[in-house]
């Protein structure tokens, strides 16, 4: 059975290869995927493997070419099922070739080799800025 660290490392590999379908298979059937800073309120909490799979199918993998990770720190916790990871993903924007770097903080809880909870903290402002789409973000955030 895979440890939380092994699941995290596998997930990172899947993200680099843009294999989000396989990533969704790492989740337990009743898992929780929380994205508290997502620009769409309805996407801040995704429950269940099938819904997580459907959400990940909407992630626009054609916007970025991820190349790797740096500044990776993994924190072990007193709970053997939980790890916290802090890292930067870097790569380039496909449309304009600009480099990008995004900071992440994630908390993985893994039980019986499956992700039961993933809290994913990242800054959407950085993403929209990299894509030269800040006005679109402002519009999204001010719509009721």
C-alpha positions as CSV (number, residue, x, y, z in Angstrom):
1,X,0.0,0.0,0.0
2,X,1.3,3.4,-0.9
3,X,2.3,6.0,1.7
4,X,1.1,9.6,1.7
5,X,4.5,10.6,0.4
6,X,4.4,8.0,-2.4
7,X,0.9,9.2,-3.4
8,X,2.1,12.8,-3.4
9,X,5.1,12.0,-5.6
10,X,2.9,10.0,-8.0
11,X,0.4,12.9,-8.2
12,X,3.3,15.3,-9.0
13,X,4.5,13.1,-11.8
14,X,0.9,12.9,-13.2
15,X,0.6,16.6,-13.2
16,X,3.8,17.1,-15.1
17,X,2.6,14.6,-17.7
18,X,-0.9,16.2,-17.7
19,X,-2.5,12.9,-16.8
20,X,-5.3,14.3,-14.7
21,X,-7.5,11.3,-15.3
22,X,-5.1,9.0,-13.6
23,X,-4.6,11.6,-10.9
24,X,-8.4,11.4,-10.1
25,X,-8.1,7.6,-9.8
26,X,-5.8,8.2,-6.7
27,X,-8.8,9.5,-4.8
28,X,-11.1,7.4,-2.6
29,X,-14.7,7.1,-3.8
30,X,-15.9,9.5,-1.0
31,X,-12.8,11.8,-1.1
32,X,-12.9,15.5,-0.6
33,X,-10.8,17.9,-2.8
34,X,-10.8,21.4,-1.4
35,X,-9.6,24.4,-3.4
36,X,-10.4,27.3,-1.1
37,X,-9.0,30.0,-3.4
38,X,-10.7,28.8,-6.6
39,X,-12.2,31.7,-8.5
40,X,-15.5,29.9,-8.9
41,X,-17.3,29.3,-5.5
42,X,-18.9,26.1,-6.8
43,X,-15.5,24.6,-7.4
44,X,-14.0,25.3,-3.9
45,X,-15.2,21.9,-2.5
46,X,-15.5,18.9,-4.8
47,X,-16.7,15.7,-3.1
48,X,-16.4,12.1,-4.4
49,X,-14.0,10.6,-6.9
50,X,-16.5,10.9,-9.8
51,X,-17.0,14.6,-9.2
52,X,-13.3,15.1,-8.8
53,X,-12.7,13.3,-12.1
54,X,-15.3,15.6,-13.7
55,X,-13.8,18.7,-12.2
56,X,-10.2,17.7,-13.3
57,X,-11.6,17.1,-16.9
58,X,-12.4,20.8,-17.0
59,X,-8.8,21.9,-16.1
60,X,-7.4,23.6,-19.1
61,X,-4.2,21.6,-19.6
62,X,-3.4,23.4,-22.9
63,X,-2.6,26.7,-21.1
64,X,0.6,25.7,-19.5
65,X,3.5,23.4,-20.1
66,X,4.7,22.4,-16.7
67,X,8.4,21.6,-16.6
68,X,9.2,20.8,-13.0
69,X,9.1,21.6,-9.3
70,X,11.5,23.5,-7.1
71,X,11.7,24.6,-3.5
72,X,10.0,21.4,-2.5
73,X,9.5,20.8,1.2
74,X,7.4,18.0,2.5
75,X,6.4,18.1,6.2
76,X,5.6,14.8,8.0
77,X,3.0,15.2,10.7
78,X,2.1,13.3,13.9
79,X,-0.7,11.7,11.9
80,X,0.9,9.0,9.7
81,X,-1.8,9.5,7.1
82,X,-1.1,13.2,6.6
83,X,1.7,15.1,4.8
84,X,1.9,18.8,3.9
85,X,3.8,19.8,0.8
86,X,5.1,23.3,-0.1
87,X,6.6,23.8,-3.6
88,X,6.8,25.9,-6.7
89,X,5.7,24.5,-10.1
90,X,7.5,26.1,-13.1
91,X,7.1,25.9,-16.8
92,X,5.9,28.1,-19.7
93,X,2.7,29.5,-21.0
94,X,1.9,27.8,-24.2
95,X,0.2,30.7,-25.9
96,X,3.1,33.2,-25.5
97,X,6.1,31.2,-24.3
98,X,6.4,33.2,-21.1
99,X,7.9,31.4,-18.1
100,X,5.6,30.8,-15.2
101,X,6.1,29.8,-11.6
102,X,3.3,29.1,-9.1
103,X,3.5,28.5,-5.4
104,X,1.4,25.7,-3.9
105,X,0.7,24.5,-0.4
106,X,-1.1,21.1,-0.2
107,X,-2.3,18.9,2.6
108,X,-2.8,15.2,1.6
109,X,-4.6,12.7,3.8
110,X,-4.2,9.2,2.5
111,X,-5.9,6.1,3.9
112,X,-5.4,2.6,2.6
113,X,-3.4,4.0,-0.3
114,X,-6.0,6.5,-1.5
115,X,-6.4,10.2,-1.1
116,X,-9.3,10.9,1.2
117,X,-8.7,14.6,1.6
118,X,-6.7,17.0,-0.4
119,X,-6.5,20.7,0.5
120,X,-4.9,22.6,-2.4
121,X,-3.9,26.2,-1.8
122,X,-2.6,28.3,-4.7
123,X,-3.0,31.9,-5.8
124,X,-5.4,32.4,-8.7
125,X,-4.2,36.0,-9.2
126,X,-0.8,34.7,-10.3
127,X,-2.4,32.4,-12.8
128,X,-4.5,35.2,-14.4
129,X,-1.6,37.5,-14.3
130,X,0.6,35.0,-16.1
131,X,-2.1,34.7,-18.8
132,X,-2.6,38.4,-19.1
133,X,-6.2,37.9,-18.0
134,X,-6.5,40.0,-14.8
135,X,-9.5,42.0,-16.1
136,X,-11.3,38.7,-16.6
137,X,-10.6,37.7,-13.0
138,X,-11.9,41.1,-11.7
139,X,-15.1,40.5,-13.7
140,X,-15.5,37.0,-12.3
141,X,-14.9,38.1,-8.7
142,X,-17.4,41.0,-9.0
143,X,-20.3,39.0,-10.6
144,X,-23.0,37.9,-8.2
